[in-house]
Amino acid sequence: MTSNEKPDSDAVALAGEPAPSATSARPSDQVSGRVLVLVVLCLAQFMCVLDDTIVNIALPSIQTDLGFSGTGLQWVLNGYLLTFGGLLLLAGRASDFFVRRTVFLTGLVVFGLSSLTCGLAASPAMLVVSRIVQGMGAAMLSASALAILTATFTGPARARAFGLWGGLSGAAGATGVLLGGLLTSTLSWRWVFLVNVPVLLLVAVLTLRRVSAARTAERLPLDPWGAITVTAGLGLLIFGVVKSDQAGWAAPVTLSTLAAGVVLLVVFLLIERTHPSPLVPLGVFARRNVTGGAICALLLASTMLGTFFFLSLYLQQVLGFSALQNGVAFLPFAIAVMFSAAMSSQLVTKAGFKPLLMGGFGLLVVALLWLAQIGLHGSYWVDVLGPALLAGVGLGTLLVSSVTATTQDLSGEGELGLASGLVTSTNQVGGALGLAILSTAAFARADSHQAAPVATPESLLAGFQLAFYIAAGFALLGFLVSALVTTRVVGHPLNEAQQMARH
């Protein structure tokens, strides 16, 4: 346990149980209370990540039913991505300034109501606006949930909680493809949104019963201009990256948006240097694990979101898989993610997070170089299943180790929301950046290999192969950045002298 972590008695109180005393609840009741809190938080995070991918397969049906234009349809995805990524840091810090349960419940209400209006949407505008609001709710949910989880568990128990959290987060992406295909083909595209409502109602009831409403930090002066500049800056940065996929990196709209985002983020840094209670205390980046873990999380998202996207396109556009077959094909990947996350939550308490970070990125490099060898007449069993399983093991390992590395040194009171905001915002920004880079390179390569007016499997394959090579480069960079973090065994932190002696 680090010097700034609360003892387990406080963790139990945050989980909605009284601190243990001679007359308090039995230890078994306290443990069961914390387990239930973990289930609630993981369910909420599962729904947030699920809505990143569950919509993909439903897009053709949505376009036909509501009359979306080709360019307008992308905002069903991008509207969610923009607000989810842009508001995460603000939502995480709000969890430090206000009651975490209140932020969490507010996110539940916003996410649930917007899911309902998405499912009932009668026009393109109504659906896009609802998705934007849904992203706002997801930001509040995801950031506050991770802050509550970090406060509730300490030491090895926290590592195991991160294992379940990371495993379900990774599996949710793959599950979204399968569930989206099932709901769209058997019921309607509207159910990819409506399915959220009953789950979120259950989560809300359990939250009110089991999660404490105690204030988690003293009231501090707010940083409104910091919140405005960082939210607008991240939003513009993500918007520029997203637009580059359609307009190109050199287009005026892309360059101007990215430049405006960078300017706002520079202004944000200047504000944070002088504010008495900054949204992000810049001193935290002097901690090697915080900086290294955040960069690793960004590179992991840059690698995997694009890989997931292009592997799905390969299965459908080259191998001819149906939407449902595509979803089923990702099940082994989802199982591998969950299994490796569970194993990593045990290993990180013994070996520390640096070996797991390096090992996870190493597995991704091998898996992506293997995927880059896919052929026009490839086989799922020979060309896809093996590297997908390797990638799943690497992803599960990295989801646990990158979150642990980033949050281990930000576990003091008033820093938990900051830690969760950093982790989740770097994931969203990294995912958008990686997907835009891979998409731009892949489709440019496909166009250069295209002789006919319509894209052929041969030209698409050339683009997909390049995308996997670039993703392997991202993973290799992550392997190298992993050297920035210290070898820290969870629950047994080293002091600075010991760290220097070890390295």
C-alpha positions in Angstrom: 0.0 0.0 0.0 1.4 3.4 -0.9 1.6 6.2 1.6 -1.3 8.1 0.0 -3.7 5.2 -0.2 -6.5 4.8 2.3 -6.7 1.6 4.4 -9.2 -1.1 3.6 -11.6 0.3 6.2 -12.0 3.4 4.1 -12.3 1.4 1.0 -15.1 -0.5 2.5 -16.9 2.7 3.4 -16.6 3.9 -0.1 -18.2 0.7 -1.2 -21.3 1.5 0.8 -20.3 -0.6 3.9 -19.4 0.8 7.3 -15.8 0.8 8.3 -15.1 -2.4 10.4 -15.2 -2.1 14.2 -16.0 -4.4 17.0 -19.7 -4.1 16.4 -19.8 -3.5 12.6 -20.7 -5.8 9.8 -18.9 -9.1 9.4 -15.9 -9.3 7.1 -17.8 -11.5 4.7 -20.5 -8.9 4.4 -17.9 -6.2 3.7 -16.3 -8.3 1.0 -19.6 -9.1 -0.7 -20.5 -5.4 -0.6 -17.3 -4.5 -2.5 -17.8 -7.3 -5.0 -21.3 -6.0 -5.7 -19.9 -2.5 -6.2 -17.3 -4.0 -8.7 -20.1 -5.7 -10.6 -22.1 -2.4 -10.8 -19.1 -0.5 -12.1 -18.0 -3.1 -14.6 -21.6 -3.3 -16.0 -21.6 0.5 -16.5 -18.2 0.4 -18.2 -19.2 -2.5 -20.4 -22.2 -0.6 -21.7 -20.0 2.5 -22.5 -17.5 0.5 -24.5 -20.2 -1.7 -26.1 -21.7 1.4 -27.6 -18.4 2.1 -29.4 -18.8 -1.0 -31.6 -22.4 -2.3 -31.4 -23.6 0.4 -33.8 -21.2 -0.5 -36.6 -23.1 -3.4 -38.1 -26.4 -1.6 -37.7 -25.3 1.4 -39.8 -26.6 0.2 -43.2 -30.0 -0.4 -41.7 -30.0 3.0 -40.0 -29.1 4.7 -43.3 -31.9 3.0 -45.1 -34.5 3.5 -42.5 -33.8 7.2 -41.6 -32.5 8.4 -44.9 -28.9 9.3 -43.9 -26.5 10.7 -46.5 -23.2 8.9 -46.8 -21.3 11.7 -45.1 -24.0 12.2 -42.5 -24.0 8.6 -41.4 -20.4 8.8 -40.0 -21.7 11.2 -37.3 -23.7 8.4 -35.7 -20.2 7.1 -34.6 -18.3 10.3 -34.5 -20.8 12.3 -32.4 -20.4 9.7 -29.6 -16.7 9.6 -30.0 -16.2 13.4 -29.8 -18.2 14.0 -26.6 -17.0 10.8 -24.9 -13.4 11.6 -25.5 -13.6 15.4 -25.1 -15.3 15.4 -21.7 -13.5 12.5 -20.0 -10.9 14.6 -18.3 -13.5 17.1 -17.0 -15.7 14.3 -15.8 -12.9 12.6 -14.0 -11.9 15.8 -12.2 -15.5 16.4 -11.3 -15.4 13.1 -9.5 -12.7 14.6 -7.3 -14.5 17.9 -6.6 -18.0 16.4 -6.0 -19.6 13.2 -4.7 -18.4 10.4 -7.0 -21.7 8.6 -6.8 -23.6 11.8 -7.8 -21.4 12.1 -11.0 -21.9 8.4 -11.7 -25.7 8.5 -11.3 -25.9 11.7 -13.4 -24.0 9.9 -16.1 -26.4 6.9 -15.8 -29.4 9.1 -16.3 -28.0 11.0 -19.3 -26.7 7.8 -20.9 -30.0 5.9 -20.3 -32.3 8.7 -21.5 -30.2 9.4 -24.6 -30.1 5.6 -25.4 -33.9 5.7 -25.3 -34.1 8.7 -27.7 -31.6 7.0 -30.0 -33.8 4.0 -30.2 -36.9 6.1 -30.9 -35.2 8.5 -33.3 -37.4 9.5 -36.2 -34.8 11.6 -38.2 -31.1 11.7 -38.8 -30.8 14.9 -36.7 -32.5 13.4 -33.7 -30.2 10.3 -33.8 -27.0 12.3 -34.1 -28.0 14.7 -31.3 -28.9 11.8 -29.1 -25.6 10.1 -29.8 -23.7 13.3 -28.8 -25.6 13.5 -25.5 -25.0 9.7 -25.0 -21.3 10.4 -25.3 -21.6 13.0 -22.5 -23.2 10.4 -20.3 -20.6 7.9 -21.2 -17.8 10.3 -20.2 -19.4 10.8 -16.7 -20.0 7.1 -16.3 -16.6 5.8 -17.3 -14.5 8.4 -15.5 -16.4 8.3 -12.2 -16.7 4.5 -12.3 -12.9 4.0 -12.5 -12.4 6.6 -9.7 -14.9 4.7 -7.5 -13.1 1.4 -8.3 -9.7 2.9 -7.5 -11.0 4.2 -4.2 -12.8 1.0 -3.2 -9.9 -1.4 -3.7 -6.3 -1.3 -2.6 -3.1 -3.4 -3.2 -3.6 -6.9 -4.8 -7.4 -6.6 -4.6 -7.2 -3.5 -6.8 -5.1 -5.4 -9.4 -7.8 -8.1 -9.5 -10.5 -5.5 -9.9 -8.6 -3.9 -12.7 -8.3 -7.4 -14.3 -12.1 -7.8 -14.4 -12.5 -4.2 -15.5 -10.0 -4.5 -18.3 -11.2 -7.9 -19.4 -14.8 -6.8 -19.7 -13.7 -3.5 -21.4 -11.8 -5.4 -24.1 -14.4 -8.1 -24.5 -17.1 -5.4 -24.9 -15.6 -4.3 -28.1 -15.7 -7.7 -29.6 -19.1 -8.5 -28.1 -20.6 -5.4 -29.6 -20.0 -6.8 -33.1 -21.8 -10.0 -32.3 -24.6 -8.4 -30.3 -25.1 -5.7 -33.0 -25.4 -8.4 -35.7 -27.9 -10.4 -33.6 -30.1 -7.5 -32.6 -30.1 -5.9 -36.1 -30.9 -9.2 -37.9 -33.5 -10.6 -35.5 -35.2 -7.4 -34.1 -34.3 -4.0 -35.4 -31.4 -1.6 -35.4 -33.2 0.4 -32.7 -32.5 -2.4 -30.2 -28.8 -1.8 -30.3 -29.6 1.4 -28.3 -32.7 0.2 -26.4 -30.9 -2.8 -25.0 -29.0 -0.3 -22.7 -32.1 0.9 -20.9 -33.0 -2.1 -18.7 -29.3 -2.8 -17.9 -28.8 0.8 -16.8 -32.0 0.8 -14.6 -30.5 -2.3 -12.8 -27.2 -0.5 -12.4 -29.0 2.6 -11.0 -30.9 0.6 -8.4 -27.8 -1.2 -7.2 -25.8 2.0 -7.1 -28.3 3.7 -4.8 -28.2 0.7 -2.5 -24.5 -0.1 -2.4 -22.3 2.9 -3.3 -21.7 5.5 -0.6 -22.9 9.1 -1.1 -20.2 10.5 1.2 -18.2 13.5 -0.1 -14.8 12.2 -1.3 -12.8 15.4 -1.0 -12.9 18.9 0.5 -14.5 21.6 -1.6 -11.9 23.3 -3.7 -12.1 26.3 -6.0 -13.2 25.2 -9.4 -11.1 25.7 -12.6 -13.8 26.7 -15.2 -11.4 28.1 -17.8 -9.2 25.1 -17.5 -12.3 22.9 -18.0 -13.5 24.9 -21.0 -10.1 25.0 -22.8 -9.2 21.3 -22.2 -12.7 20.0 -23.2 -12.8 22.2 -26.3 -9.2 21.5 -27.2 -9.6 17.7 -26.9 -12.9 17.9 -28.8 -11.4 19.9 -31.7 -8.4 17.6 -31.8 -10.6 14.5 -32.0 -12.8 16.3 -34.6 -9.8 17.1 -36.7 -8.5 13.6 -36.6 -12.0 12.2 -37.5 -12.4 14.7 -40.4 -9.0 13.7 -41.8 -10.4 10.3 -42.7 -12.8 12.0 -45.1 -11.2 15.3 -46.1 -7.5 14.2 -45.9 -4.7 15.5 -43.6 -3.8 18.4 -45.8 -7.4 19.7 -46.1 -7.9 23.2 -44.7 -10.7 22.0 -42.4 -8.4 19.3 -41.0 -5.4 21.6 -40.5 -7.4 24.5 -39.0 -9.3 22.3 -36.6 -6.2 20.5 -35.4 -4.4 23.9 -35.0 -7.2 25.3 -33.0 -7.2 22.2 -30.8 -3.5 22.5 -30.2 -3.8 26.3 -29.4 -6.5 25.6 -26.8 -4.5 22.9 -25.2 -1.5 25.2 -24.9 -3.8 27.8 -23.3 -5.0 25.1 -20.9 -1.4 24.3 -19.8 -0.8 28.0 -19.2 -3.9 28.2 -17.0 -3.0 25.1 -15.1 0.4 26.6 -14.2 -1.1 29.4 -12.2 -4.5 28.1 -10.9 -4.6 27.4 -7.2 -6.6 24.2 -7.8 -5.9 23.1 -11.3 -8.0 20.6 -13.2 -4.7 18.8 -14.0 -1.8 19.5 -11.7 1.1 19.5 -14.1 3.4 18.1 -11.5 1.8 14.6 -11.9 3.6 14.2 -15.2 6.9 14.2 -13.4 5.9 10.8 -12.0 7.3 8.3 -14.5 4.6 5.7 -14.1 1.8 8.3 -14.7 3.4 9.6 -17.9 4.6 6.2 -19.2 1.3 4.5 -18.4 -0.7 7.2 -20.1 1.4 7.1 -23.3 1.2 3.3 -23.3 -2.6 3.5 -23.0 -2.7 6.0 -25.9 -0.5 3.7 -28.1 -2.6 0.6 -27.1 -5.8 2.3 -28.3 -4.1 3.6 -31.4 -3.1 0.1 -32.2 -6.2 -1.9 -31.4 -9.1 0.2 -32.5 -7.8 0.4 -36.1 -6.8 -3.3 -36.1 -10.3 -4.3 -34.9 -11.8 -2.1 -37.7 -9.7 -3.5 -40.5 -9.9 -7.1 -39.4 -13.7 -6.8 -39.5 -13.5 -5.3 -43.0 -11.2 -8.1 -44.2 -13.6 -10.8 -43.0 -16.6 -9.2 -44.7 -15.2 -7.5 -47.8 -12.5 -10.1 -48.7 -13.5 -13.4 -47.2 -17.2 -12.7 -47.7 -18.4 -13.2 -44.1 -21.9 -12.0 -43.1 -22.4 -9.6 -40.3 -23.4 -12.4 -37.9 -20.5 -14.6 -39.0 -18.2 -11.6 -38.4 -19.5 -11.2 -34.9 -19.0 -14.9 -34.1 -15.5 -14.8 -35.5 -14.5 -12.3 -32.8 -15.7 -14.5 -29.9 -12.3 -16.3 -29.5 -10.6 -12.9 -29.4 -13.0 -11.7 -26.6 -12.4 -14.9 -24.6 -8.6 -14.4 -24.9 -8.9 -10.8 -23.7 -10.9 -11.8 -20.6 -8.6 -14.8 -19.8 -5.4 -12.8 -20.1 -6.8 -9.9 -18.1 -7.6 -12.2 -15.3 -4.2 -13.8 -15.4 -2.5 -10.4 -15.6 -4.3 -9.2 -12.5 -2.5 -12.0 -10.6 0.9 -11.6 -12.3 1.0 -7.8 -11.8 1.1 -8.3 -8.0 4.2 -10.5 -8.4 6.2 -9.2 -11.3 5.1 -5.5 -11.5 3.7 -3.8 -14.5 6.8 -3.1 -16.6 7.2 -6.8 -17.7 3.5 -7.1 -18.5 3.6 -3.9 -20.6 6.6 -5.0 -22.6 5.2 -8.5 -22.9 1.8 -7.3 -24.0 3.1 -5.0 -26.7 5.5 -7.7 -27.8 2.6 -10.1 -28.4 0.8 -7.3 -30.4 3.8 -6.8 -32.6 4.0 -10.5 -33.5 0.2 -10.7 -34.0 0.0 -7.7 -36.3 3.0 -8.8 -38.4 1.2 -12.1 -38.7 -2.0 -10.4 -39.8 -0.1 -8.4 -42.4 0.5 -11.6 -44.3 -3.2 -12.2 -44.9 -4.1 -13.3 -48.5 -6.9 -12.8 -51.0 -8.0 -16.5 -50.5 -7.1 -16.7 -46.9 -8.7 -18.9 -44.3 -10.1 -17.8 -41.0 -8.7 -20.8 -39.2 -5.2 -20.5 -40.7 -4.7 -16.7 -41.2 -7.0 -15.0 -38.7 -7.6 -17.1 -35.6 -4.0 -17.5 -34.5 -3.0 -13.8 -34.6 -6.4 -12.8 -33.2 -5.8 -15.0 -30.1 -2.3 -13.6 -29.7 -3.7 -10.0 -30.0 -6.4 -10.9 -27.5 -3.8 -12.1 -24.9 -1.7 -9.0 -25.5 -4.7 -6.6 -25.2 -5.9 -8.2 -22.0 -2.4 -7.9 -20.5 -2.1 -4.3 -21.5 -5.5 -3.2 -20.3 -4.6 -4.2 -16.8 -0.9 -3.1 -16.7 -1.4 0.3 -18.4 -4.3 1.2 -16.1 -2.3 0.0 -13.1 0.8 1.9 -14.0 -1.1 5.2 -14.6 -3.2 5.0 -11.4 -0.8 3.5 -8.9 0.9 6.9 -8.2 -2.4 8.8 -8.4 -4.4 7.0 -5.7 -4.5 9.8 -3.1 -7.7 11.6 -2.1 -8.4 14.2 -4.7 -6.5 12.4 -7.4 -8.6 9.4 -8.2 -10.9 11.2 -10.7 -7.8 12.7 -12.3 -6.3 9.3 -12.7 -9.4 7.8 -14.3 -9.8 10.9 -16.6 -6.2 10.5 -17.8 -6.6 6.8 -18.5 -9.9 7.0 -20.4 -9.2 10.3 -22.3 -5.8 8.9 -23.6 -7.7 5.8 -24.7 -10.3 7.8 -26.7 -7.8 10.2 -28.2 -5.5 7.4 -29.1 -8.2 5.4 -30.7 -9.4 8.3 -32.8 -5.8 9.1 -33.8 -4.9 5.6 -34.6 -8.0 4.9 -36.7 -7.6 8.1 -38.7 -3.9 7.3 -39.5 -4.6 3.7 -40.4 -7.6 4.6 -42.5 -5.9 7.4 -44.4 -2.9 5.1 -45.2 -5.0 2.0 -46.0 -7.5 3.6 -48.3 -4.8 5.7 -50.1 -2.9 2.4 -50.7 -6.1 0.7 -51.9 -6.8 3.6 -54.3 -3.2 3.3 -55.8 -3.8 -0.4 -56.4 -7.3 0.1 -57.9 -7.7 -0.1 -61.7 -11.5 -0.4 -61.8 -13.9 2.4 -60.7 -15.1 0.3 -57.8 -12.8 -1.1 -55.1 -11.8 -4.7 -55.7 -10.8 -7.3 -53.1 -7.3 -7.1 -54.4 -7.0 -3.3 -53.8 -8.7 -3.5 -50.4 -6.3 -6.3 -49.3 -3.3 -4.1 -50.2 -4.7 -1.4 -47.9 -5.5 -3.7 -45.1 -2.0 -5.2 -45.1 -0.4 -1.7 -44.9 -2.8 -0.9 -42.0 -1.6 -3.9 -40.0 2.1 -3.0 -40.7 1.5 0.5 -39.3 -0.4 -0.9 -36.3 2.6 -3.1 -35.6 4.8 0.0 -35.6 2.5 1.6 -33.0 2.9 -1.6 -30.9 6.6 -1.5 -31.3 6.7 2.1 -30.1 4.6 1.0 -27.1 7.2 -1.7 -26.3 9.9 1.0 -26.3 7.9 3.5 -24.2 7.3 0.7 -21.6 10.9 1.3 -20.5 9.7 4.6 -19.0 7.7 3.0 -16.2 9.3 1.7 -13.1 9.1 -2.0 -12.1 6.5 -1.7 -9.3 4.9 -4.7 -7.6 1.3 -3.7 -6.8 0.8 -3.4 -3.0 4.6 -3.3 -2.4 5.7 0.1 -3.7 9.4 0.9 -3.9 10.8 4.2 -2.6 12.9 6.3 -5.0 16.3 4.9 -3.7 15.1 1.4 -4.2 13.8 2.2 -7.7 17.2 3.7 -8.7 19.0 0.7 -7.3 16.8 -1.7 -9.2 17.3 0.2 -12.5 
